[in-house]
C-alpha cells in the first residue's frame, strides 16, 4: 500500500489560514445580521429623528392600559423588540422646552424609553421603568424629536449611539470583506495552480493529451439502438432522405404530363440510389443487404 505524502509546513499553515478566514467570514456575516435589528437600525433611527439633546420638562398627564393585539398598536415599553404585545401601557405626557415657560410645547405626546420603545434586562427593565413614569403628575426630564414632536424619550446619549453604530459596522463588515478577498485569491491563485511542462503536483511526469482525438468509425459490434452514434446517424439519415426525395420529385414532376411514371418503378429507383449513396454508411447493413 502506497504511503500518503506528508504535508509540508507551508501546506499546513495554508490550511489553517484558510480555515481561519472561512470561520471569520461566517461569524462576521451572522454577527452583522444579528446586530442590524438590535443596534444598527435603532441607532440610525435615533439619528434621523433628530432628538434635541437639550432636555425638556415633561409631565405625565394620562396612562392608558389596554389588552388585545388589535388594541395595543403601541406601548411605552416592551420586553424585546420582536415580542408580540397583548397587554400594553401607554403613557402620554405634556412637555415644554423651557422650565420658565407656562405654555406647553406639545401635549399628549407618546413617552418611550428609547426610539424603539423596547429593552432587554438588565440594561432596561420595562417593569421598573413603567413604575417610575406611570403616575399621573410625575415630572421628569425628557427629549423630544424635531422630526416628530409626538415622540418623547427618557434617555438619550448621542455619543453612545454613534459609538455603538461604529462598533456594529466597523468590525463585522471589514472582517467579512477581508475574508471574501482572501478566499477568492486562494481559490483562483493558490489552490488552482495548473501543472506545467508535463509535471503534475506530485512531481510525476504526465503525458499530454492531444487537443482533439478523431472519433473511430462505428462498427457493427459497437452499434446499438441505445448508443449516441446510432441516434445521430438515424437523424442524419432521415434528414438527407427527405432532401433527396424532394429533389427527385421536383425533377420528375416536369415530365409527369408527357411520360407516365410508375410508382413501383419510382420507389425502386429511390432505394437503388440511396443504397449506392450510403454503401459505406452503417445503414447499408440494415437496408441494402436484403
C-alpha positions in Angstrom: 0.0 0.0 0.0 1.4 3.4 -1.0 2.1 5.8 1.8 0.2 9.1 1.9 2.5 12.1 1.2 3.4 14.1 4.3 2.2 17.7 4.3 4.8 20.3 4.4 4.8 23.2 7.0 3.7 25.6 4.3 0.7 23.4 3.4 -0.3 23.1 7.0 0.0 26.8 7.5 -2.1 27.5 4.4 -4.8 25.1 5.6 -5.1 26.8 9.0 -5.1 30.3 7.5 -7.9 29.3 5.1 -9.9 27.7 7.8 -9.5 30.9 9.9 -10.8 33.1 7.2 -13.7 30.8 6.5 -14.8 31.0 10.1 -14.1 34.7 10.3 -16.3 35.4 7.3 -19.1 33.2 8.5 -19.2 34.6 12.1 -18.9 38.2 10.7 -21.9 37.7 8.5 -24.1 36.3 11.2 -22.9 38.9 13.7 -23.8 41.7 11.3 -27.3 40.2 10.6 -27.9 39.9 14.3 -26.8 43.5 15.0 -29.0 45.0 12.3 -32.3 44.9 14.2 -30.9 45.4 17.7 -28.2 48.0 17.3 -27.7 49.4 13.8 -31.3 50.1 12.8 -32.2 51.8 16.2 -29.1 53.9 16.1 -29.9 55.1 12.6 -33.5 55.8 13.6 -32.3 57.8 16.6 -30.0 59.9 14.4 -32.7 60.5 11.7 -35.3 61.5 14.3 -33.1 64.4 15.4 -33.8 64.4 19.1 -33.0 67.7 20.9 -30.1 67.0 23.2 -31.2 69.8 25.5 -33.7 68.1 27.9 -37.3 69.4 28.1 -39.6 69.4 31.0 -42.2 66.5 30.9 -45.3 65.8 33.0 -47.3 62.6 32.8 -50.9 63.5 32.1 -52.6 60.2 31.1 -52.0 56.5 31.4 -54.0 54.0 29.3 -53.9 50.3 29.9 -55.2 48.1 27.1 -55.5 44.4 26.3 -55.5 42.6 23.0 -53.3 42.7 20.0 -55.7 44.9 18.0 -55.9 47.5 20.8 -52.2 47.6 21.6 -51.0 49.4 18.5 -48.1 50.8 20.6 -46.8 50.5 24.1 -44.5 52.7 26.1 -42.1 49.9 26.9 -42.0 46.2 26.0 -39.5 43.4 26.8 -37.9 42.7 23.4 -38.3 44.5 20.1 -39.8 41.4 18.4 -42.2 40.4 21.1 -46.0 40.4 20.4 -47.8 42.7 22.8 -51.1 41.5 24.4 -51.1 43.9 27.3 -49.9 47.4 26.9 -49.4 50.5 29.0 -49.5 53.8 27.1 -48.1 56.8 28.9 -48.9 60.3 27.5 -47.1 63.4 28.6 -47.0 67.2 28.1 -43.7 68.8 27.7 -42.3 72.3 27.3 -38.8 73.3 26.2 -38.1 75.9 29.0 -39.0 75.4 32.7 -39.9 79.1 32.9 -42.4 78.9 30.1 -46.0 78.4 31.2 -47.2 77.1 27.8 -46.7 73.5 26.7 -44.7 72.9 23.6 -46.7 69.7 22.9 -49.5 67.9 24.7 -50.3 64.2 24.9 -47.1 63.0 23.4 -46.0 59.4 23.5 -43.4 58.6 26.1 -40.9 55.8 25.3 -37.6 54.8 27.0 -35.8 54.9 23.6 -36.7 55.4 19.9 -37.9 51.8 19.6 -39.7 51.6 23.0 -38.1 48.2 23.8 -35.4 46.9 26.1 -33.7 43.9 27.5 -32.9 43.3 31.2 -30.8 44.1 33.0 -29.9 47.2 30.9 -33.6 48.1 30.7 -36.3 46.5 32.8 -39.7 47.7 31.5 -41.5 46.9 34.8 -39.1 49.2 36.7 -39.2 51.9 34.0 -43.0 51.9 33.9 -43.4 52.3 37.7 -41.2 55.3 37.5 -43.3 57.2 35.0 -46.7 55.7 35.2 -48.0 58.0 38.0 -50.0 60.9 36.6 -48.5 64.3 37.6 -44.9 62.8 37.6 -42.4 65.3 36.2 -39.0 64.5 34.8 -36.6 65.4 32.0 -37.3 64.1 28.5 -36.0 64.5 24.9 -38.4 65.3 22.1 -37.9 64.7 18.3 -37.7 67.6 16.0 -38.9 65.4 13.2 -41.9 64.0 15.1 -42.8 66.2 18.1 -45.3 63.5 19.2 -42.4 61.2 20.2 -40.6 61.7 23.5 -37.9 59.5 25.1 -36.5 59.5 28.6 -32.9 58.5 27.8 -30.6 60.0 25.2 -26.8 59.7 24.8 -25.8 60.5 21.3 -22.1 59.7 21.9 -23.1 56.2 22.9 -25.4 55.9 19.9 -22.6 56.8 17.5 -20.1 54.6 19.3 -22.5 51.6 19.1 -23.0 52.2 15.4 -19.3 52.3 14.7 -18.7 49.1 16.7 -21.5 47.3 15.0 -20.4 48.2 11.5 -16.6 48.8 11.7 -15.8 45.2 12.9 -18.1 42.8 11.1 -18.2 44.4 7.7 -14.3 44.8 7.1 -13.8 41.3 8.6 -16.3 39.8 6.1 -14.7 41.8 3.2 -11.2 40.7 4.0 -12.3 37.1 4.3 -14.0 37.1 0.9 -11.0 38.7 -0.7 -8.6 36.1 0.7 -10.8 33.2 -0.2 -11.2 34.5 -3.7 -7.5 34.9 -4.1 -6.8 31.5 -2.6 -9.4 29.8 -4.9 -8.1 31.3 -8.1 -4.3 31.6 -7.5 -3.3 29.3 -4.7 -5.4 26.1 -4.9 -6.0 26.3 -8.6 -2.4 26.1 -9.9 -2.2 24.1 -13.1 0.6 21.7 -13.8 3.3 23.0 -16.2 5.7 21.3 -18.6 4.1 17.9 -18.2 4.9 17.7 -14.5 2.0 17.1 -12.0 1.6 18.4 -8.5 3.4 15.4 -7.0 6.4 15.7 -9.4 5.2 12.8 -11.7 5.5 13.3 -15.4 2.3 13.3 -17.2 1.6 12.5 -20.9 -0.1 15.5 -22.5 -3.4 14.6 -24.2 -3.9 15.6 -27.9 -6.1 18.6 -28.4 -8.6 16.6 -30.5 -8.9 12.9 -30.9 -10.6 11.7 -34.1 -13.7 9.6 -33.4 -13.2 6.0 -34.6 -15.7 4.8 -37.2 -18.7 3.0 -35.9 -18.5 -0.8 -36.0 -21.3 -3.3 -36.1 -20.2 -4.6 -32.7 -20.4 -1.2 -31.0 -23.5 0.0 -32.7 -26.6 -0.5 -30.6 -30.0 1.3 -30.7 -29.2 2.9 -27.4 -25.9 4.3 -28.4 -25.3 8.0 -29.2 -23.8 7.2 -32.6 -27.0 5.3 -33.6 -29.3 8.2 -32.8 -27.1 10.8 -34.6 -26.8 8.7 -37.7 -30.5 8.0 -37.7 -31.4 11.7 -37.5 -28.8 12.5 -40.3 -30.2 9.7 -42.5 -33.8 10.8 -42.1 -32.9 14.4 -43.0 -30.9 13.5 -46.1 -33.6 11.1 -47.2 -36.2 13.8 -47.1 -34.0 16.3 -49.0 -33.1 13.7 -51.7 -36.7 12.6 -52.2 -37.9 16.2 -52.5 -35.3 16.9 -55.2 -36.2 13.7 -57.2 -39.9 14.5 -57.0 -39.3 18.1 -58.2 -37.3 16.8 -61.2 -39.7 14.1 -62.2 -42.7 16.4 -61.9 -41.5 18.2 -65.0 -42.1 15.1 -67.1 -45.3 13.9 -65.5 -47.6 15.3 -68.2 -45.7 13.7 -71.1 -44.2 10.5 -69.7 -46.2 8.4 -67.2 -44.1 7.2 -64.2 -44.9 4.0 -62.4 -45.0 4.4 -58.6 -43.3 1.0 -58.1 -40.5 1.8 -60.5 -40.1 5.2 -58.8 -39.8 3.7 -55.4 -37.3 1.1 -56.6 -35.2 3.9 -58.1 -35.2 5.7 -54.7 -34.0 2.6 -52.9 -31.3 1.8 -55.5 -29.9 5.4 -55.4 -29.8 5.6 -51.7 -28.2 2.1 -51.3 -25.5 3.3 -53.7 -25.1 6.6 -51.8 -25.0 5.0 -48.3 -23.0 1.9 -49.3 -20.2 2.9 -47.0 -22.6 4.1 -44.3 -23.7 1.9 -41.4 -27.3 2.0 -42.7 -26.1 -0.1 -45.6 -26.2 -3.1 -43.3 -29.8 -2.5 -42.3 -31.5 -1.5 -45.6 -29.4 -2.6 -48.6 -28.2 -6.1 -47.8 -31.7 -7.6 -48.1 
